[in-house]
Amino acid sequence: MPPLPSHRQRVSRACDLCKKRKIRCTGDRPCQLCLRDNLECRFDAPYARGKNKKKRTPKNEANKVLSSICTKGVSVAQAISPVSHPTIASTGMDETSQLGDLLEQPENKSSCGTVQDPSPNGDSLPLEPGQADRPGHFVGESSGLSFLIRLRRRLVQDTGSAYESSVFTLGDPELPIFDENAFLWPPREEADRLVNTFFELTSATYRYLHRPTVNGWIRQYYDDGDVAEPCSHGKKAVLLGLFAQASGYSRITPAVDGLNYFQASEKELNRQTQSTHLITVQALLLACFFTLTCSRLNHCWSLFGTTARLILALGLHRRRRNKFQQKDVVVDWVQVECGKRLFWSAYTLDKYLAAIFGRPCALSDDETDQDFPAVVDDDDLTPLVVKPAVHQNMNKMLAPICHHKLGRILCQALKRLYGIVPLDRGKQYQAMSELGAMVREWRDSLPYFLNPQKVDSRILRPFFQRQSNLLSLGSGHLEILIYRPCLLSESDEGDLSLELQMTNKANIQNCLDAAMSIMATIDAMVENDQFYSISWFAHYQAFCAVLVLYTYTIKSKLKPSSSWLSYYQAAERCQGLIAAVPKSDSLARRLHLIMEEYRAEVVRQVQWDSPQGMVPSTFPPLTSNLDITANWLALEDGNEERLPLTDLPNWEQLDSLALDTWNVDFDMGLSGTGME
C-alpha cells in the first residue's frame, strides 16, 4: 500500500466516509484511507461547493491496470466503454471495473441484476447488469428503455455534465467565461468576409436579413464608431450574431470567436431599452440558429419560445394588406419583406424543433395568414420600391419559399401522424398516402435548377448547389417522418389484411428510399466540400436517415443479408462522415454518440439472431475513420452471451429523449407497434 503523501495538498471534495468522520481525505478515487482500511470509497453525498471537480486519477494505477488488461486480449476501447463493464457492489472489483473507475467513468449507483464473471480465457467482458429508471424500478437488459439509459449515460459522460447550469440550458455544454472588457470587434476586412460568408453559406434557405441594410450598418460602425439609432444595440446584436454563425464556416476564424460573438450579442440585446423591434427579433433568431450549431439544444428551445412570442406580439404572423392600400401611409418595403422573411424562417425552424423534441409547435397554422415573401433579390429591394426580377429562373428567394412550403407539409405530418389522437391502421395509412402525395406534388413544383431529378446540382454555382442540397435533405427527412412508423409495425403484419400488408411494405420501401436519397445527398455534399461541421440541418437529416437504416437492419436480421447489407453499409458510411466532424461541441458530435450506441444494438442483434453458418466476415467492419472509442462496437466474439433488445424504442424516444436527455424523465411506455 503506497504511503500517504507527506506534502500538503488542497482537495476540493472528500469521499463520503472521510466526510462523515470529518478527517482529511486525499481526494483520489478510491482515496488512500479507504484503500488502507479495505473499505468501499464512494462520492455519493451531495456536492454544493461551486462547480463539481473531476476526481483525480492515480496515473500509475491506471497504467498498471491498462497493461494487465491488454495482456488478456481485451481492447482498451472495450474496457473503457460505459456499456462494457458493470457496477460491482462488492469490494472485490475485477480489473475491468477498476479501469472504469480509474479512467473517471461515471459511476452507476444501482447494482440491479446478477453480475456474471468473465470467461476464464478473458475473451469476453462480463454482462452489463440491469438498469434502473429514475423512479428506481428495475429495467432488464433486453428492454428498449435500457438502451436509452445507456445512451443517456454516454451523453452525460461526453458533455462533462457536472457543472451547475440554468434550467433553460440543462444538458448543454458550458459556455466559456466571457470578458466583456477584453472583447474586440473583428477588423473591418474580417467583418466584411464574415458577412459574405453568412449570406453565401449560412443562410441559403433562411434569408431573413437584408444584405444592403447589413452592409450599411457595417459601414456606420467601422466608419463612424457606432451604429445609428433607432435600435442601435439591436443592430449591433444582429451584426455580432451574424459573425457568430459565419465564424463556424470559416477555416480561419477560431471556434472560440463564435462563442465570444454570441455572448457579446446577448450583452447588446440586454442593453436594448426601447420597445420590441423587428431588429430585436432578427438578433434573437440568429441566436437560435447559432445555439443549434453548437449543440445547445435546450438553450435554443428556451430562446425560440421568447422569439416566437415576440413575433406574435409584432403581428408578423398576420397579413396587413389594408394598411398598404392607404394613400397617406408611407410603407418601408424593406421592413415589410424582412418581416415576412423573418416570420417564415421562424415558422420553418419551429417545425424542425417540434420534430426534434417531440413537442407542440409554437407557431400555429390556425392563427397564421401571412403571405410568402416576394421573389426579389436583396439588391432589388429598397425602402421605397420592390423591383421583382423580369426573369425569376435563378432567383435566390425561390429556394427559401420552397423550404417554407415544405415546412407547412411538415407541420401537417407532425399533427396528423404524431399527434395526441391515436389513429387506427387504416386511417394512419390514408394519412401517409395523402402526405406523401403532397411531398411529390411539392417536388414536381420545384424550379428546374432546384430539382435534382431534373438538374444535377453539381453543375450549379456553389450557392444554388447548396440550396438544392438542403431542399433534397428536407424532402427526404419529411418522407422519413411520414413513413417510418411502418418500420416498427412490420411485426404486426399477421394481424393486417392482405391489402394493408401490401401498403405497409410499400410504405417501408418509401421510407428506405427517402433515407438512401439523404445518403446520396450527403455523399454529394462531401464530394463538393460542402459538408460543414456547423451545418446542423445536414447533420440532423443524416441522423434521422441513419436511424431508419439501422432499424431496418434490426427488423430484417432473420432475412438473408443481401436484403439489408447495402442499407447497413450506407448508414455506417454516413455515420463515419459525421464522426469525422472535428468540433467537439457541435451537434454532429452529439448525434454521432447516439448513432454509435444504436449501431451497437444492431451488431448485437444481428449476431444473436443470425442463421447458423453465417460467417462473421459477412458483417462489415467499422468504417475506418470512426474514432477509437467506437472500436467496442465491432462484432464481438460469439462466446459472449448478450441478451438481444426485444423492444425497439419508438421514434419519439429516439428523436426527443436522446437529444433532450437531461431534464426529461424516462417514459416506460415502449412502442412496438409504431402507432404513434
Secondary structure, 3 states (H helix, E strand, C coil): CCCCCCCCCCCCCCCHHHHHHCCCCCCECCCHHHHHHCCCCCCCCCCCCCCCCCCECCHHHHHHHHHHHHHCCCCHHHHHCCCCCCCCCCCCCCHHHHHHHHCCCCCCCCCECCCCCCCCCCCCCCCCCEEECCCCCEECCCCHHHHHHHHHHHHHHHHCCCCCCCHHHCCCCCCCCCCHHHCCCCCHHHHHHHHHHHHHHHCCCCCCCCHHHHHHHHHHHHHHCCCCCCCHHHHHHHHHHHHHHHHCCCCCCCHHHHHHHHHHHHHHHHCCCCCCCHHHHHHHHHHHHHHHHCCCHHHHHHHHHHHHHHHHHHCCCCCCHHHHCCCCCCCCHHHHHHHHHHHHHHHHHHHHHHHHHCCCCCCCHHHCCCCCCCCCCHHHECCCCECCCCCCCCCCCHHHHHHHHHHHHHHHHHHHHCCCCCCCHHHHHHHHHHHHHHHHHHHHCCCHHHCCCCCCHHHCCHHHHHHHHHHHHHHHHHHHHHHHHHHHHHHHHHHCCHHHHHHHHHHHHHHHHHHHHHHHHHHHHHHCCCCCCCCHHHHHHHHHHHHHHHHHHHHCCCCCHHHCHHHHHHHHHHHHHHHCCCCCCCHHHHHHHHHHHHHHHHHHHHHHHCCCCCCHHHCCCCCCCCCHHHHHHCCCCCCCCCCCCCCCCCHHHHHHHCCCCCCCCCCCCCCCCCCC
